Amino acid sequence: MQRKEILLAAQDLQVHFTVKKHLIASKRKVVKAVNGIDIDVYRGETLGIVGESGCGKSTLARALLRLIEPTHGDLIWKGEDMRAFGKAELARRRREFQMVFQDPSACLNPRLTIAECIAEPLLTHEPQLKRQEVERRVITMMDKVGLLASQRNRYPHEFSGGQCQRVGIARALILNPDLVVCDEPVSALDVSVQAQVINLLDDLKKEMGLTLVMIAHDLSVVRHISDRVMVMYLGKPMEVGHYQQVFDEAKHPYTKALLSAVPIANPTLAKARDIQLLSGDLPSPLNPPSGCVFRTRCPDATEQCGQQPPTKTGNQHHHIFCTHSTLGTSPV
């Protein structure tokens, strides 16, 4: 069996922010937005990252591409130390990894036409291209994402949210990158438009041989497009595995709670199922719980959970971070 190529790897990745506890106080505290994440992103796959708002998903997405600098840990891109890239080298390599942002209209310059917005990466990374070639590639990419060539001279404010997101996707893909990180690309869109954008990304992945990292808080979105899934809580991983294992054989109490909250179209089934509501609110990242960060809301928590962080148990295809693991007792 051929071994999968690891395109991007993160090892013990941490992103901490220093903030003042009070506006007039001199004492500073540390927000551990991402606090020890290990990820292997394989070429050609879609890795879904899910969790509640405030769990560190977007911070992780930006740290993976060095849009913000990690506080600690290693980033390995195609076997090279990505954190060792200097400013010029990082700028040159950015054509290999791109990002689709959450707010489609905020990431587009309102003074530029959509053709100019899509062409910007080409002008930056391939300045030698002639104007006719740039226009040809822009029109080709517009067609791939479902936009008409006749719309190329319009401005972002003339488009709907779904259309603006298509422009953002075209802009990210115009350089034919190896990796695209999508930071909740459909959260601001209507449900029907969400499906269109997700289907578009899935089709483009297959057509262009893309590798995707899909950030979302909607598990139904992640299930539709992902090959593997990582569930995050308060800056830490809770469960990682193949999407079928995570969705059909979830082991971590947090994953089970998230899955039980996913809406079901059948009202009879929805009424009959057992919804596992989490007690309490998400703890402050300024003062996270000791031991397992999920223990204050976990229905299975014991005194042991507060004494030390849980170890990773399971196997390379499906593992969880839980003291009361049912995947096995041997650390992996």
C-alpha positions in Angstrom: 0.0 0.0 0.0 1.4 3.4 -1.0 2.1 5.7 1.8 0.3 9.1 1.7 2.4 12.2 1.2 2.3 14.6 4.2 1.9 18.1 2.6 1.7 20.1 5.9 2.5 19.0 9.4 2.1 20.9 12.7 3.7 19.5 15.8 2.8 20.9 19.3 1.6 24.1 17.6 0.8 26.9 20.1 -0.5 30.4 19.6 -0.6 32.6 22.8 -1.7 36.2 23.1 -0.7 38.5 26.0 -3.5 40.8 27.1 -4.2 43.1 30.0 -6.7 41.7 32.5 -8.2 45.2 33.0 -7.8 48.4 31.0 -6.2 50.3 33.9 -4.3 47.3 35.3 -0.6 46.6 34.6 -1.0 42.9 35.2 -1.0 40.9 32.0 -2.5 37.4 31.3 -2.0 35.0 28.5 -4.7 33.7 26.2 -3.7 30.2 24.9 -5.8 30.3 21.8 -4.1 27.2 20.3 -2.4 25.1 22.9 -0.7 22.0 21.6 -2.0 20.9 18.2 -0.5 18.0 16.1 -1.8 17.8 12.6 -0.8 15.9 9.5 -2.5 17.1 6.3 -2.1 14.6 3.5 -1.9 15.6 -0.2 -5.3 15.3 -1.9 -7.4 15.0 1.3 -9.8 17.4 3.0 -9.2 17.8 6.7 -12.2 19.2 8.6 -11.6 21.1 11.9 -14.8 21.7 14.0 -15.7 23.1 17.4 -17.6 25.9 19.1 -17.0 29.6 18.5 -14.0 30.6 20.5 -12.2 27.3 20.5 -9.3 28.5 18.4 -10.2 27.2 14.9 -9.6 30.5 13.0 -6.4 31.2 15.0 -5.2 27.7 14.0 -6.1 28.3 10.4 -4.0 31.5 10.2 -1.1 30.0 12.2 -0.9 27.0 9.7 -0.2 29.5 6.9 1.9 31.9 9.1 -0.6 34.7 8.7 0.0 34.9 12.4 3.3 33.6 14.0 3.0 30.6 16.2 4.3 31.0 19.7 5.8 27.5 19.8 5.9 24.4 17.8 7.0 23.2 14.3 5.4 23.7 10.9 6.7 21.4 8.2 5.7 22.3 4.6 6.7 19.7 2.0 9.4 18.4 4.3 10.9 21.9 4.9 10.8 23.9 8.1 8.2 26.5 7.3 9.0 28.6 10.4 12.6 29.1 9.0 11.3 30.8 5.9 12.4 34.4 5.8 10.1 37.2 4.8 11.1 37.1 1.1 11.0 33.3 0.9 7.6 33.1 2.7 6.2 35.7 0.3 7.5 33.7 -2.7 6.1 30.4 -1.4 2.6 31.8 -0.6 1.5 30.9 -4.1 1.6 27.3 -2.9 -0.9 27.8 0.0 -3.8 30.1 -0.1 -6.8 30.9 2.1 -10.6 31.5 1.7 -11.8 33.8 4.4 -15.1 33.8 6.4 -16.4 37.2 5.3 -16.4 37.2 1.5 -17.1 40.9 1.0 -14.5 42.1 3.6 -11.6 40.4 1.8 -12.3 42.1 -1.5 -11.2 45.6 -2.3 -14.4 47.6 -3.1 -12.4 49.9 -5.4 -11.4 47.0 -7.7 -13.6 45.1 -10.2 -13.9 41.4 -9.5 -11.6 40.7 -12.4 -9.0 42.9 -10.8 -9.6 41.2 -7.4 -9.1 37.8 -8.9 -6.0 38.9 -10.9 -4.1 40.4 -8.0 -2.3 37.2 -7.0 -1.2 36.7 -10.6 0.2 40.3 -10.8 2.1 39.7 -7.6 3.6 36.3 -8.3 3.7 36.3 -12.1 4.4 39.9 -13.1 5.8 38.8 -16.4 2.4 37.8 -17.7 0.9 39.8 -20.5 -2.4 41.5 -20.0 -4.2 39.1 -22.5 -2.9 36.0 -20.6 -4.0 37.5 -17.2 -7.5 38.2 -18.6 -7.7 34.7 -20.1 -6.8 33.0 -16.9 -9.2 35.2 -14.9 -12.1 34.3 -17.3 -11.2 30.6 -17.1 -11.2 30.7 -13.3 -14.5 32.6 -13.2 -16.0 29.9 -15.3 -14.7 27.2 -13.0 -16.4 28.9 -9.9 -19.7 29.6 -11.7 -19.3 33.3 -12.6 -20.0 34.7 -16.0 -17.2 36.4 -18.0 -19.7 39.3 -18.6 -19.6 40.1 -14.9 -15.9 40.7 -14.7 -16.1 44.5 -14.8 -18.6 44.7 -11.9 -17.7 45.6 -8.4 -18.1 43.5 -5.2 -21.0 45.5 -3.9 -23.0 44.5 -7.0 -22.8 40.8 -6.0 -24.6 38.6 -3.4 -22.7 37.0 -0.5 -22.6 33.7 -2.3 -21.2 35.3 -5.5 -18.6 37.2 -3.5 -17.5 34.0 -1.9 -17.1 32.5 -5.4 -14.9 35.5 -6.2 -12.9 34.8 -3.1 -12.5 31.1 -4.1 -11.4 32.1 -7.6 -8.9 34.5 -6.2 -7.4 31.7 -3.9 -7.3 29.2 -6.8 -5.9 31.4 -9.6 -2.3 30.4 -8.8 -3.2 26.7 -8.7 -2.0 26.2 -5.1 -1.3 22.9 -3.4 -3.2 23.7 -0.2 -6.3 25.9 0.4 -7.4 26.7 4.0 -11.1 27.6 4.2 -11.9 29.5 7.3 -15.7 29.0 7.8 -16.4 29.9 4.2 -20.1 29.4 4.3 -21.1 30.5 7.9 -22.3 33.9 6.7 -24.4 32.5 3.8 -28.0 31.2 3.5 -28.4 27.5 3.8 -29.2 26.9 0.1 -26.1 29.0 -0.9 -24.0 27.1 1.7 -24.7 23.9 -0.2 -23.8 25.4 -3.5 -20.4 26.7 -2.2 -19.6 23.4 -0.5 -20.4 21.4 -3.6 -18.3 23.9 -5.6 -15.3 23.4 -3.4 -15.7 19.6 -3.5 -15.9 19.7 -7.3 -12.9 22.0 -7.6 -10.9 19.8 -5.2 -11.4 16.8 -7.5 -10.9 18.7 -10.7 -7.7 20.5 -9.7 -6.3 18.0 -7.3 -6.5 20.3 -4.3 -5.8 19.7 -0.6 -8.2 21.4 1.7 -8.4 22.3 5.3 -12.0 23.1 6.1 -12.7 25.1 9.3 -16.4 25.0 10.4 -18.6 24.9 13.4 -21.4 23.1 11.5 -20.7 19.4 11.6 -23.1 18.7 8.7 -20.8 20.9 6.4 -17.7 19.1 7.5 -19.3 15.6 7.1 -20.2 16.4 3.5 -16.8 17.3 2.3 -14.1 15.9 4.7 -12.0 12.8 4.6 -10.7 13.2 8.2 -12.0 15.4 11.1 -10.4 17.0 14.1 -12.7 18.2 16.9 -11.3 21.1 18.9 -12.2 22.6 22.3 -10.6 25.5 24.0 -7.4 25.4 21.9 -6.9 21.6 22.2 -7.8 18.5 20.1 -10.5 16.3 21.5 -10.9 13.6 18.8 -9.3 13.0 15.4 -10.2 10.4 12.8 -11.7 9.4 9.5 -15.0 11.2 9.1 -17.1 8.0 9.3 -15.4 6.9 12.5 -15.9 10.4 14.1 -19.5 10.7 13.0 -20.7 7.1 13.3 -18.4 5.9 16.1 -17.7 9.0 18.2 -16.0 8.3 21.5 -15.3 11.6 23.1 -18.2 13.1 25.2 -17.7 16.5 23.4 -17.9 15.0 20.0 -21.1 13.1 21.0 -22.6 16.4 22.3 -21.9 18.2 19.1 -23.3 15.4 17.0 -26.5 15.3 19.0 -27.1 19.0 18.3 -27.0 18.6 14.5 -30.5 19.3 13.1 -32.3 16.4 11.5 -34.8 17.1 8.7 -37.1 14.2 9.7 -39.3 15.6 12.6 -40.1 12.2 13.9 -36.5 11.1 14.3 -35.6 14.6 15.6 -38.2 14.3 18.4 -37.1 10.7 19.3 -33.4 11.2 19.6 -31.5 11.9 22.8 -29.9 15.4 22.7 -26.9 15.6 25.0 -26.9 19.2 26.2 -23.7 20.5 27.7 -23.9 22.2 31.1 -22.4 25.6 31.7 -20.6 27.9 29.4 -17.3 27.7 27.5 -14.6 28.6 30.1 -12.5 31.7 29.6 -9.3 31.0 27.7 -7.7 33.4 30.2 -8.3 30.9 32.9 -8.8 27.4 31.4 -9.6 24.4 33.7 -6.7 22.3 35.0 -6.2 18.8 33.6 -8.7 18.2 30.8 -10.0 21.5 29.6 -13.4 19.9 28.9 -13.9 18.5 32.3 -16.1 21.4 33.7 -18.8 20.5 31.1 -18.2 16.8 30.7 -20.9 14.5 32.0 -18.3 11.7 32.6 -15.7 13.9 34.5 -14.1 12.6 37.6 -11.6 14.0 40.1 -8.8 12.3 38.0 -9.7 14.5 35.0 -8.6 17.7 36.8 -5.3 16.3 37.9 -3.4 16.0 34.6 -4.1 16.5 30.9 -5.4 13.4 29.1 -3.1 11.3 27.0 -3.8 10.4 23.4 -5.3 6.9 23.0 -6.5 4.9 20.1 -4.6 4.3 16.8 -3.2 6.4 13.9 -6.6 6.3 12.2 -8.8 7.3 15.1 -7.7 8.7 18.5 -9.1 10.8 21.3 -7.8 12.8 24.2 -9.8 11.5 27.2 -9.0 9.9 30.5 -11.9 7.6 30.1 -11.1 6.5 26.6 -12.9 3.5 25.1 -10.6 3.3 22.1 -7.9 1.6 24.1 -5.6 2.3 27.0 -2.3 2.4 25.2 -1.0 5.9 24.3 -0.3 6.5 20.6 
